[in-house]
């Protein structure tokens, strides 16, 4: 404590003073006239503050950041809740603070520093003469609010008013694919990955390369010390057309068309919802964590974005584009509707838990070989899910383990076949239980409907990364096991975004399907402005066909073992905090059962089993 600190003056008088004389000291004539007034003043002070003079308490502690490093120059405000008096002191170079001479009573401590979220500690009671220790860990906060247009363009300030922040991104580029498809206006997540229906080389306008173009609004407003209301609403947009991102519509737009006439079609969790990314609200506590409810990214998606070297970039990341890993077996499950999510950080350790309530319609079915809408039995949906995440960091190393379980997970097959199907006029005439064809008029209209496989999924993911400046190393592995659902869905069941399933396969798996996904990569940062990123991804599936007749001679089916590989490399140059430009390439190929172009029929292969895709573009974020 510095003697010159004026905030300590009042408390200094509360200490016991040493005798004013000592051996060898003789009062002078000049000092004698001052002695009576000084002794009178001392007597008055001791009379007014007798408790502080004899029973003063103290508070001390250390302030650190989320990695445990000491934070100097933190403004620590100590408030006496009984009297309302406050005292503010600054931490020293070791992050230490100390306040002495405090009266007994109830206190609260708040730590504040630019670039960090304020931290509050309450429930502190001091007895006479007590020395209490309160350590504080601070988390990095969002950037300060923008004060001008120039600041918005050149810094990472946020568009924040009264705790509410507007954010978004615009990502667009140009590319070339060796085997691609025409684009459509419903959704675009890149054409870099090998596509079962891709058949021509072409130049393309390529948005959403490093990040989904979109808009969002989030907020965090404190209503009690240490307690805040939080919310987030965000959506993805196709910048080519201005339409909301809608993976399901890319399938339905191709329904009934010959394979040679398809445009780009995908499966995904974004299905044209007003907020197709996230839409949730909840309560956050500095001590007890954050609890939210609504449409939210799964724990697997959160972890994938943290441990993918490409950060989920659609143009350069298989696990970001495909979503099988993030969804624990199905791309659609990378986001969960009607879900509770809990997050807690305690020192270097963090924990997450998530539960999804069953929702939507389960459709209907009949065990009869000749069934119609008249004898179709309605079924209730059982599409609940749950997951857990446990992770932490030690210095520059961090790791996470995630487990997820999802009942009645849906994987949409793009798209519904038309009259050219070799097996049936329309796949929508398929029974969900025993694949018996529906007699008479179709139960569900084939227009604007989807067809999919239903499974019960379990998945375990293990991830790690290590920072060794200027390098960052990434690695991860996920093991997924899928089975035919315990509670099958029926024809007419609801899918993402309210789409209806006119065809359902509940018995697609001959035996348990096992999927393994692993990846690794490295990011090198040059002079803090330029990132060089290399990534490698692989997916493998087992042979779950019965009987196991999978060979080049016997012919492969989708139930045969197979592999998919993708490697990518790109350079990302940051010109400002908001604007960056990038250039890179991705190469992917498939083999075995993963090279079968379902749903076109058993043994029908991809048009081409590889794809080469260079891309250049720019991104603006706010």
C-alpha positions in Angstrom: 0.0 0.0 0.0 1.4 3.4 -1.0 1.5 6.1 1.7 0.4 8.6 -0.9 -2.9 6.7 -1.6 -5.7 9.1 -0.5 -8.2 6.3 -0.3 -6.3 4.8 2.6 -6.2 7.9 4.7 -9.3 7.2 6.8 -8.3 3.7 7.5 -4.8 4.5 8.6 -6.0 6.3 11.8 -7.6 3.0 12.9 -4.3 1.4 13.6 -2.6 1.3 17.0 0.1 4.0 17.1 3.5 3.4 18.6 4.7 5.5 21.5 5.7 8.9 20.3 8.9 8.8 22.3 11.8 6.5 22.1 15.2 6.1 23.8 17.4 9.0 23.0 14.6 11.3 22.0 14.2 14.6 23.8 11.4 17.1 23.0 12.6 20.5 21.9 11.1 23.8 22.9 9.6 24.1 19.5 7.8 20.8 19.8 6.4 21.2 23.3 3.7 23.7 22.4 2.4 21.2 19.7 2.1 18.2 22.1 -1.1 19.1 23.9 -3.2 19.8 20.7 -1.8 16.6 19.1 -2.7 14.5 22.1 -6.1 16.1 22.2 -6.7 15.2 18.5 -5.5 11.7 19.0 -7.8 11.3 22.0 -10.8 12.5 19.8 -9.9 10.1 16.9 -9.7 7.1 19.3 -13.0 8.1 20.9 -14.8 8.4 17.6 -13.4 5.2 16.0 -12.8 2.8 18.9 -13.9 -0.3 17.0 -11.6 0.3 14.0 -8.7 1.1 16.4 -9.0 -2.3 18.0 -11.0 -4.7 15.7 -10.2 -3.8 12.0 -10.7 -6.7 9.5 -9.0 -7.1 6.1 -9.7 -8.5 2.6 -7.1 -9.7 0.1 -6.8 -11.9 -2.9 -5.4 -12.4 -6.4 -7.1 -11.5 -9.7 -6.3 -13.8 -12.7 -7.6 -14.3 -16.3 -9.2 -17.5 -17.5 -5.8 -19.2 -18.0 -4.7 -18.4 -14.5 -2.3 -15.6 -15.4 -2.2 -12.6 -13.0 -4.0 -9.4 -14.0 -2.4 -6.1 -12.9 -4.2 -2.7 -12.7 -7.6 -4.3 -12.1 -10.0 -1.9 -10.3 -11.2 -3.8 -7.3 -14.2 -2.0 -5.5 -15.0 -3.1 -2.0 -18.5 -2.1 -0.9 -19.8 -2.2 2.7 -23.4 -3.4 2.2 -24.4 -2.2 5.7 -23.3 1.4 5.3 -23.0 1.8 1.5 -19.4 3.0 1.8 -17.0 1.9 -1.0 -13.3 1.8 -1.5 -11.5 1.1 -4.8 -7.9 -0.2 -5.1 -5.8 -1.4 -8.0 -4.1 -4.8 -8.2 -0.3 -4.8 -8.3 1.9 -6.5 -10.9 1.2 -9.9 -9.4 -2.6 -9.4 -9.5 -2.7 -8.9 -5.7 -5.0 -6.6 -3.8 -5.4 -5.9 -0.1 -7.6 -3.7 2.0 -7.1 -3.4 5.8 -9.0 -1.6 8.6 -12.4 -2.7 7.5 -15.3 -2.7 10.1 -17.2 -5.9 10.8 -20.1 -6.4 8.5 -21.3 -7.6 5.0 -19.3 -6.8 1.9 -19.3 -7.2 -1.9 -16.3 -7.1 -4.2 -16.4 -6.1 -7.9 -13.4 -6.4 -10.2 -13.3 -4.3 -13.4 -10.7 -4.1 -16.3 -11.0 -3.0 -19.9 -11.3 -6.1 -22.2 -12.7 -8.3 -19.4 -16.2 -8.9 -18.1 -16.8 -7.4 -14.6 -16.8 -10.0 -11.9 -18.7 -9.7 -8.6 -18.3 -11.6 -5.4 -21.1 -11.3 -2.8 -22.0 -13.1 0.5 -18.7 -11.9 2.2 -19.1 -11.4 6.0 -16.2 -10.1 8.1 -15.9 -10.5 11.9 -13.8 -8.3 14.1 -10.1 -8.8 13.4 -10.8 -11.3 10.6 -8.4 -11.6 7.6 -10.3 -13.0 4.6 -9.0 -14.1 1.2 -11.2 -13.8 -2.0 -9.5 -14.7 -5.3 -11.2 -13.6 -8.6 -11.0 -15.1 -12.1 -12.0 -12.8 -14.9 -13.2 -13.8 -18.4 -12.5 -11.9 -21.6 -15.4 -9.7 -22.6 -16.9 -8.7 -25.9 -15.2 -5.7 -27.6 -16.2 -2.2 -26.5 -19.2 -0.6 -28.4 -18.4 1.3 -31.6 -18.3 5.1 -31.1 -18.0 6.0 -34.8 -18.2 4.7 -38.4 -14.4 4.8 -38.6 -14.0 2.8 -35.5 -16.5 0.3 -36.7 -14.5 -0.2 -40.0 -11.0 -0.4 -38.5 -11.4 -2.1 -35.1 -13.3 -5.0 -33.6 -15.7 -2.8 -31.6 -19.2 -4.2 -31.2 -22.6 -2.8 -32.3 -23.9 -2.7 -28.7 -26.7 -0.7 -27.1 -27.7 -1.2 -23.5 -26.3 -4.7 -23.4 -27.8 -5.8 -26.8 -25.4 -6.6 -29.7 -26.1 -6.9 -33.4 -23.6 -9.1 -35.2 -23.2 -10.9 -38.5 -21.0 -11.8 -41.5 -20.9 -11.5 -45.3 -18.7 -14.1 -47.0 -18.4 -14.5 -50.8 -15.9 -15.7 -53.4 -15.4 -17.5 -56.6 -14.2 -21.0 -57.2 -13.8 -23.9 -59.6 -14.8 -27.6 -59.1 -13.7 -30.5 -61.1 -17.0 -32.3 -60.6 -19.8 -30.1 -59.4 -23.5 -29.2 -59.9 -25.4 -26.0 -60.8 -26.3 -23.9 -57.7 -29.8 -23.0 -56.5 -31.1 -20.1 -54.4 -32.1 -22.0 -51.3 -28.8 -22.7 -49.6 -25.1 -22.9 -50.4 -22.4 -24.4 -48.2 -19.7 -24.8 -50.9 -19.1 -27.5 -53.5 -15.7 -28.5 -52.3 -16.7 -31.9 -51.0 -17.1 -34.8 -53.4 -20.8 -35.0 -54.5 -22.6 -38.2 -55.5 -24.3 -36.4 -58.3 -21.5 -34.1 -59.4 -20.7 -34.5 -63.1 -19.2 -31.4 -64.6 -16.3 -29.0 -64.1 -17.5 -25.5 -63.6 -16.7 -22.0 -62.3 -19.0 -20.9 -59.5 -19.9 -18.0 -57.4 -19.0 -19.4 -53.9 -20.4 -17.7 -50.8 -20.2 -19.0 -47.2 -16.6 -20.3 -47.5 -15.1 -19.5 -44.1 -18.3 -18.7 -42.4 -22.1 -18.8 -43.0 -23.4 -15.4 -44.2 -26.0 -14.2 -41.7 -27.3 -11.9 -39.0 -27.9 -12.1 -35.3 -28.7 -10.3 -32.1 -27.6 -11.3 -28.7 -27.8 -9.7 -25.2 -26.6 -10.0 -21.7 -28.2 -7.8 -19.1 -27.4 -7.9 -15.3 -30.5 -7.8 -13.1 -28.8 -8.7 -9.8 -25.1 -8.6 -8.8 -23.6 -11.6 -10.7 -26.9 -12.6 -12.4 -27.8 -11.8 -16.0 -30.5 -12.5 -18.5 -29.0 -13.8 -21.8 -30.5 -14.4 -25.2 -29.4 -15.0 -28.8 -31.2 -15.1 -32.2 -29.3 -15.7 -35.4 -30.0 -16.9 -38.9 -28.1 -17.8 -42.0 -28.8 -16.2 -45.4 -27.8 -17.2 -49.0 -26.2 -14.0 -50.2 -26.8 -15.0 -53.9 -30.6 -14.9 -53.5 -31.3 -13.3 -50.1 -33.3 -16.3 -49.1 -33.0 -17.9 -45.6 -30.6 -20.9 -45.6 -32.8 -23.9 -46.4 -31.1 -27.3 -46.9 -34.4 -29.2 -47.1 -35.6 -26.9 -50.0 -32.5 -27.9 -52.0 -33.8 -31.5 -51.9 -37.5 -30.8 -52.6 -36.5 -28.5 -55.6 -35.0 -31.7 -57.2 -37.9 -34.0 -56.4 -38.8 -36.1 -59.4 -36.1 -34.8 -61.7 -33.7 -37.0 -63.6 -30.3 -37.3 -61.9 -28.7 -35.4 -64.8 -30.9 -32.4 -64.1 -30.1 -32.0 -60.4 -28.8 -28.8 -58.8 -26.7 -28.7 -55.6 -28.6 -30.5 -52.9 -27.6 -31.1 -49.2 -28.9 -32.3 -45.9 -28.7 -29.9 -42.9 -30.1 -28.4 -39.8 -31.0 -25.1 -41.5 -34.4 -25.5 -43.0 -35.7 -22.1 -43.7 -36.6 -21.3 -40.1 -36.7 -17.5 -39.3 -33.8 -18.1 -36.9 -32.2 -21.2 -38.6 -29.0 -21.0 -36.5 -29.9 -20.4 -32.9 -32.9 -19.0 -31.0 -32.7 -19.2 -27.2 -32.9 -17.3 -23.9 -31.9 -18.0 -20.3 -30.1 -17.0 -17.1 -26.4 -16.7 -16.5 -24.6 -16.6 -13.1 -21.0 -15.7 -12.4 -20.9 -18.6 -9.9 -23.4 -21.2 -11.1 -23.1 -21.1 -14.9 -25.5 -20.5 -17.7 -28.9 -22.2 -18.4 -30.7 -21.6 -21.7 -33.7 -23.0 -23.6 -34.6 -23.0 -27.2 -33.0 -23.9 -30.6 -29.3 -24.3 -29.9 -26.2 -25.8 -31.4 -25.4 -29.2 -30.0 -22.5 -29.8 -27.7 -20.8 -31.6 -30.5 -21.1 -28.6 -32.8 -19.7 -26.3 -30.2 -16.7 -28.6 -29.7 -16.2 -29.1 -33.4 -15.9 -25.3 -34.0 -13.3 -25.0 -31.3 -11.1 -27.9 -32.3 -11.4 -28.0 -36.1 -8.3 -26.3 -37.6 -10.4 -24.8 -40.3 -13.1 -23.6 -37.7 -15.9 -25.3 -39.6 -15.2 -23.5 -42.9 -17.5 -24.9 -45.5 -15.0 -24.6 -48.3 -12.1 -26.3 -46.5 -13.5 -28.5 -43.7 -15.3 -31.8 -44.2 -16.5 -31.9 -40.6 -17.9 -28.4 -40.9 -19.6 -28.9 -44.3 -20.9 -32.4 -43.7 -22.0 -32.2 -40.1 -22.1 -35.9 -39.4 -19.5 -35.4 -36.6 -21.1 -32.3 -35.2 -24.5 -33.9 -35.1 -23.3 -37.2 -33.5 -24.2 -39.2 -36.7 -26.6 -36.9 -38.7 -26.1 -33.5 -40.1 -29.6 -32.4 -39.1 -28.7 -32.9 -35.5 -26.0 -30.3 -35.4 -28.8 -28.1 -33.9 -31.5 -29.2 -31.4 -34.9 -27.7 -31.1 -36.7 -27.5 -27.8 -33.5 -28.0 -25.9 -32.1 -27.2 -22.5 -28.4 -26.4 -22.3 -26.2 -25.8 -19.2 -22.6 -24.6 -19.2 -20.4 -24.1 -16.1 -16.7 -23.0 -15.9 -14.8 -23.6 -12.7 -11.2 -22.5 -12.8 -9.5 -24.3 -15.8 -12.3 -26.9 -16.0 -15.6 -26.6 -17.9 -18.7 -28.7 -18.0 -21.8 -28.9 -20.3 -25.0 -30.8 -20.4 -27.9 -30.7 -22.9 -31.4 -32.3 -23.2 -33.8 -32.1 -26.1 -37.5 -32.7 -25.5 -39.5 -34.8 -28.1 -41.4 -32.6 -30.5 -43.3 -32.7 -33.9 -45.4 -35.4 -35.4 -44.5 -39.1 -35.6 -46.6 -39.8 -38.6 -48.4 -43.1 -39.0 -47.8 -46.7 -40.1 -49.5 -50.1 -40.6 -48.0 -53.6 -40.4 -50.4 -54.7 -43.2 -48.9 -55.6 -46.6 -51.7 -53.6 -48.3 -52.4 -50.5 -46.2 -54.0 -47.1 -46.9 -54.7 -43.9 -45.1 -57.8 -45.5 -43.6 -55.9 -48.1 -41.6 -52.8 -46.1 -40.8 -52.1 -46.0 -37.0 -50.7 -42.7 -35.7 -47.5 -42.8 -33.7 -46.1 -40.4 -31.1 -42.6 -38.9 -31.7 -39.7 -40.1 -29.5 -37.0 -37.8 -30.9 -35.5 -36.8 -27.5 -31.8 -36.5 -27.0 -29.1 -35.7 -24.4 -25.4 -35.0 -24.2 -22.5 -34.2 -21.9 -19.2 -32.3 -22.3 -16.2 -32.2 -20.0 -13.1 -30.3 -20.8 -10.4 -28.0 -19.6 -7.1 -26.3 -20.2 -3.6 -26.5 -18.8 -1.4 -23.7 -19.9 -1.5 -23.8 -23.7 -3.1 -27.2 -24.0 -6.9 -27.8 -24.0 -9.1 -30.9 -24.5 -12.7 -31.9 -24.4 -14.7 -35.2 -24.3 -18.3 -35.1 -25.6 -21.0 -37.8 -25.4 -24.3 -37.5 -27.3 -27.4 -39.7 -27.7 -30.2 -39.0 -30.2 -33.4 -41.0 -30.7 -35.1 -41.1 -34.1 -32.3 -39.1 -35.9 -33.2 -38.4 -39.5 -30.9 -38.4 -42.4 -32.5 -37.0 -45.6 -31.6 -38.7 -48.9 -31.4 -36.2 -51.7 -33.9 -36.1 -53.4 -37.2 -38.1 -53.9 -36.9 -40.2 -57.1 -39.3 -39.7 -59.9 -40.6 -42.1 -62.6 -37.0 -42.8 -63.7 -36.4 -44.8 -60.5 -35.4 -48.4 -61.3 -37.3 -49.9 -58.3 -40.6 -47.9 -57.8 -42.5 -45.0 -59.3 -42.0 -42.9 -56.2 -40.0 -43.7 -53.0 -42.8 -41.9 -51.1 -44.9 -45.1 -51.5 -42.7 -46.9 -48.9 -44.0 -48.2 -45.6 -42.0 -47.1 -42.6 -42.0 -50.6 -41.0 -41.6 -53.3 -43.6 -41.2 -51.4 -46.9 -44.4 -52.7 -48.3 -45.7 -50.4 -51.0 -48.8 -48.3 -50.3 -51.8 -49.3 -52.4 -53.9 -46.7 -54.2 -53.3 -43.0 -53.9 -50.1 -41.9 -52.1 -50.7 -41.3 -48.4 -48.5 -38.2 -48.5 -48.2 -35.9 -51.5 -44.7 -36.1 -53.0 -44.6 -32.3 -53.6 -42.4 -30.4 -51.2 -41.8 -33.5 -49.0 -38.6 -35.4 -48.1 -37.5 -39.0 -47.7 -35.1 -40.2 -45.1 -33.5 -42.9 -43.0 -34.2 -43.0 -39.2 -31.7 -44.3 -36.7 -30.9 -44.2 -32.9 -27.4 -42.7 -32.6 -24.7 -42.7 -29.9 -21.4 -40.8 -30.3 -18.3 -40.1 -28.3 -15.9 -37.4 -29.3 -12.4 -36.7 -28.0 -10.6 -33.5 -29.1 -7.4 -31.6 -28.2 -5.3 -28.6 -29.3 -2.0 -27.1 -28.3 -0.7 -23.6 -28.9 3.1 -23.3 -29.5 3.4 -19.8 -30.9 3.1 -19.1 -33.8 1.7 -22.6 -34.3 -1.6 -24.2 -33.2 -2.0 -27.9 -33.5 -5.4 -29.7 -33.6 -6.6 -33.3 -33.4 -9.9 -35.1 -32.8 -11.7 -38.4 -33.1 -15.3 -39.5 -32.9 -16.8 -42.9 -32.7 -20.5 -43.2 -33.7 -22.8 -46.3 -33.5 -26.2 -46.3 -35.2 -29.1 -48.8 -34.9 -32.6 -49.0 -36.4 -34.8 -47.0 -34.1 -36.5 -48.6 -31.0 -39.6 -46.5 -31.8 -40.0 -46.2 -35.5 -41.3 -43.1 -37.3 -44.2 -43.3 -39.7 -45.0 -41.8 -43.1 -46.0 -38.2 -42.6 -43.6 -37.6 -39.7 -42.3 -34.0 -39.4 -38.7 -33.1 -40.1 -36.5 -30.0 -39.6 -38.3 -26.7 -40.3 -41.8 -28.3 -40.4 -41.1 -30.4 -43.6 -43.1 -33.6 -43.9 -41.5 -37.0 -44.6 -43.4 -38.8 -47.4 -41.0 -41.7 -47.2 -39.4 -43.2 -44.1 -36.9 -46.1 -43.7 -36.8 -47.4 -40.1 -35.1 -50.7 -41.1 -32.3 -49.5 -43.3 -29.5 -51.1 -41.3 -28.9 -54.9 -41.6 -26.8 -54.7 -38.5 -25.2 -52.0 -36.3 -23.5 -49.3 -38.3 -20.2 -48.0 -36.9 -18.7 -44.7 -38.1 -15.3 -43.4 -37.2 -14.2 -39.8 -38.0 -10.8 -38.4 -37.2 -9.0 -35.2 -38.2 -5.8 -33.3 -37.5 -4.3 -30.0 -38.7 -2.0 -27.1 -37.9 -2.5 -23.3 -38.2 0.6 -21.0 -38.5 0.2 -17.3 -37.9 2.6 -14.9 -39.5 3.0 -11.5 -37.9 -0.5 -11.8 -36.4 -2.1 -10.9 -39.8 -1.7 -14.0 -41.9 -2.9 -17.5 -41.1 -1.8 -20.6 -43.0 -4.0 -23.6 -42.3 -3.6 -27.2 -43.3 -6.2 -29.9 -42.4 -6.9 -33.6 -43.0 -10.1 -35.4 -42.4 -11.2 -39.0 -42.8 -14.5 -40.9 -42.2 -14.8 -44.7 -42.2 -17.8 -47.0 -41.9 -17.9 -50.7 -41.2 -19.5 -53.5 -43.3 -23.0 -53.7 -41.9 -24.5 -55.6 -44.8 -26.0 -59.0 -44.2 -24.9 -61.3 -45.9 -21.5 -59.5 -46.1 -21.0 -59.7 -49.9 -18.9 -56.6 -50.6 -16.1 -56.8 -53.1 -15.3 -55.4 -56.6 -16.6 -58.6 -58.1 -19.8 -58.9 -56.0 -20.4 -55.1 -56.2 -20.6 -52.5 -53.5 -23.7 -51.3 -51.7 -24.2 -48.4 -49.3 -24.1 -50.9 -46.4 -20.5 -52.0 -47.3 -17.4 -50.7 -45.6 -16.0 -47.5 -47.1 -13.9 -44.4 -46.6 -14.0 -40.7 -47.3 -10.9 -38.4 -47.2 -10.5 -34.7 -47.5 -7.3 -32.5 -47.3 -7.3 -28.7 -47.5 -4.9 -25.8 -47.4 -5.7 -22.1 -47.3 -4.2 -18.7 -46.5 -6.3 -16.1 -44.7 -5.0 -12.5 -44.7 -6.5 -10.1 -42.2 -6.4 -6.5 -43.5 -8.4 -5.1 -40.6 -10.1 -6.5 -37.6 -13.2 -7.0 -39.7 -12.1 -7.7 -43.3 -10.0 -10.6 -44.5 -9.3 -12.3 -47.8 -8.5 -15.9 -48.4 -7.4 -18.4 -51.0 -7.1 -22.2 -50.8 -7.8 -25.6 -52.2 -9.6 -28.7 -51.1 -9.4 -32.3 -52.5 -11.8 -35.1 -51.5 -12.4 -38.7 -52.6 -14.6 -41.7 -51.6 -14.3 -45.5 -51.9 -16.2 -48.6 -51.1 -19.7 -48.3 -49.6 -19.3 -44.6 -49.2 -19.0 -44.2 -53.0 -22.6 -45.6 -53.6 -25.0 -42.9 -54.7 -28.0 -43.7 -52.6 -31.0 -43.4 -53.1 -30.5 -44.2 -56.8 -30.5 -47.9 -56.2 -28.2 -50.7 -55.0 -24.8 -50.6 -56.5 -25.3 -47.3 -58.3 -22.0 -45.4 -57.8 -21.1 -41.7 -57.6 -20.8 -40.1 -61.0 -17.2 -39.3 -60.0 -15.5 -40.4 -56.8 -13.3 -37.4 -56.3 -13.4 -33.6 -56.4 -10.8 -30.8 -56.6 -11.9 -27.3 -55.6 -9.8 -24.1 -55.4 -11.5 -21.0 -53.9 -10.7 -17.4 -53.4 -12.8 -14.8 -51.6 -13.3 -12.2 -48.9 -15.2 -11.9 -45.6 -16.6 -9.0 -43.6 -17.6 -9.6 -40.0 -19.2 -7.4 -37.4 
